[in-house]
């Protein structure tokens, strides 16, 4: 796999995470308003936040993995050593 394909895959993962996070926030705000106005209880909000939150965390770890950070640190050290 060439460098461009790796970069495209990383960018796609980051975009997917950001889109999922925005949807998560918007939907949870709407559910919170519905729960506040009509249900007087937030159990539905907590269930949605809990289970959908796992998906958001999964996408976060795929988009911003430790490997990427490690590679950046290695490249930074190699550039320092080369000078």
C-alpha positions as CSV (number, residue, x, y, z in Angstrom):
1,X,0.0,0.0,0.0
2,X,1.4,3.3,-1.0
3,X,1.6,6.5,1.2
4,X,-1.3,8.2,-0.5
5,X,-3.7,5.3,0.1
6,X,-2.7,5.2,3.8
7,X,-3.3,8.9,4.1
8,X,-6.7,8.7,2.4
9,X,-7.7,5.9,4.7
10,X,-6.7,7.9,7.8
11,X,-8.5,11.0,6.5
12,X,-11.7,8.9,5.8
13,X,-11.6,7.4,9.3
14,X,-11.3,10.9,10.9
15,X,-14.1,12.3,8.8
16,X,-16.3,9.3,9.7
17,X,-15.6,9.8,13.4
18,X,-16.4,13.6,13.2
19,X,-19.6,12.9,11.4
20,X,-20.7,10.3,13.9
21,X,-19.8,12.6,16.8
22,X,-21.9,15.4,15.4
23,X,-24.8,13.1,14.9
24,X,-24.4,11.7,18.4
25,X,-24.5,15.2,19.9
26,X,-27.5,16.4,17.9
27,X,-29.6,13.3,18.4
28,X,-28.8,13.3,22.2
29,X,-29.8,16.9,22.5
30,X,-33.1,16.3,20.8
31,X,-33.7,13.2,23.0
32,X,-32.8,15.2,26.1
33,X,-35.4,17.9,25.1
34,X,-38.0,15.2,24.4
35,X,-37.3,13.5,27.7
36,X,-37.5,16.8,29.6
37,X,-40.7,18.0,28.0
38,X,-42.7,14.8,27.8
39,X,-41.2,12.0,29.9
40,X,-39.9,13.8,33.0
41,X,-37.2,11.1,33.0
42,X,-33.9,10.6,31.2
43,X,-33.7,6.8,31.1
44,X,-34.1,6.8,27.3
45,X,-31.3,9.4,26.9
46,X,-28.9,7.4,29.1
47,X,-29.6,4.2,27.1
48,X,-28.9,5.9,23.8
49,X,-25.8,7.7,25.1
50,X,-24.4,4.5,26.6
51,X,-24.7,2.2,23.6
52,X,-24.1,4.7,20.8
53,X,-21.2,6.0,22.9
54,X,-19.4,2.7,22.4
55,X,-19.6,3.2,18.6
56,X,-18.3,6.7,18.9
57,X,-15.4,5.6,21.0
58,X,-14.6,2.8,18.5
59,X,-14.5,5.2,15.6
60,X,-12.3,7.6,17.7
61,X,-9.8,4.9,18.4
62,X,-9.8,3.9,14.7
63,X,-9.3,7.4,13.5
64,X,-6.7,8.6,16.1
65,X,-4.8,5.4,16.8
66,X,-1.7,5.2,18.9
67,X,0.2,3.8,15.9
68,X,-0.3,7.1,14.1
69,X,1.0,9.1,17.0
70,X,4.0,6.6,17.3
71,X,4.8,7.0,13.7
72,X,4.8,10.8,14.0
73,X,7.1,10.6,17.0
74,X,9.5,8.3,15.1
75,X,9.6,10.6,12.1
76,X,10.2,13.5,14.4
77,X,13.1,11.8,16.1
78,X,14.6,10.7,12.8
79,X,14.5,14.2,11.5
80,X,16.2,15.4,14.7
81,X,18.9,12.8,14.4
82,X,19.5,13.6,10.7
83,X,20.3,17.2,11.4
